[in-house]
Amino acid sequence: MDCIKYVNSKDIRKYLYDIDYKLNVEQQFFLIVMCDFITLNERLAALVELLNSTEDAAMTSISNHVFAESLGLTVHEFIRRYISDNQAMLCFVKDDSPDYIYEAEHLERHLTDFHHIGYYRSYDNALEAIREYAEDEDIGEVQDYYRIRKFIFSECVKETDTVDCDVAECILSKKLDVLSVDCYSGCGLNLYGVDESAMHISIPMPFKRGDIVKRAGIPCGAMDRKYHPEYAVFLSYTPAGKEDLKENHDGTDILYWGLFPVENGFYKEHSWLNYDLEYADKDELQGINSKLIPLSEMVKGNLSPDLFYSAVRSIELKNQMQSLEQYT
């Protein structure tokens, strides 16, 4: 079964094919569930195929005792529980009840958060509202993603037009296929509680120190721009190999370090890594992102610090002049 095709980044996919990398069953499971460009039904079908086409093995990626419900499971048992949980959550999200209310939202790829469409008394009504929203000629181009959130109904909705106590949500594609589903403690479901966030998985990547990278255009990438810009000069990542698979790690420790541009200068920081990094095309770097070009050359040793500083200051001054012109 070819699971490299489920890697979020086209450049990482190509690299793994080029080096003929062999995934173990745990890595295969991880890449399927982390894949953001397939639907939930496609994901679950791929997991069933994985169960039927692989030998079982012990889970080695989970060591953090915060995820006690997952410790000691085999990969196949983990997969079966994952499938069961997601099927139960999807049924809960879609089931109607007078005790709940639904909010429909949209997300454009270049934005960093979802925006409100309306409140509805059933999942189907929220879905129909999204369809009408997408077909509205005044709105224009269809949004990239949608979200339906399920809330415990409260009388305050009538008075303040707000809701609280969200218990579940699902992300939908522009074709309105469910991409992911999640439920919270207030949903009342009896779930196994296993998910990929417990896993600390190492996958080889082609990027070298100094390369200019960007996040792939997937929902989590868009949301991540709240915290870090889309483009960066790559420094390193973890886990880069088995030496990084230490005790008490989990999925939040799958990180890459980069140098990120700001109006004046840069800052060094890590960002979550869903194996969704890709090489950035220098022609698409505009504004402060264009400063990454001389930074990349200096980090790679191809540009002296003096020339780097001059190039960056020139770009910064140009950006400042363009900003001033907009207000005069």
Protein Blocks (a to p, Z undefined) as FASTA:
>chain_A
ZZklmpmblklmmmmmmnopacdfklmmmmmmmpckbcfklmmmmmmmmmmmcccdddfk
bmbfklmmlgopafklmmmmmmmmmmmmmmmmmpccfkbccddddddfkbcbdcdfbdcf
bfklmmmmmmmmmmpmknopadfbdcdddddddfklmmnopaehifbdcdddfkopafbd
cddfknopacehiafklpccddddfbdehiacdddddfklmmmmmmpcfbdcdfbdcdfb
fklmcghiafklpccddddddfbocdddddddehlaccddfklpghjllmmmmmmmmmno
pacfklmmmmmmmmmmmmmmmmmmmmZZ
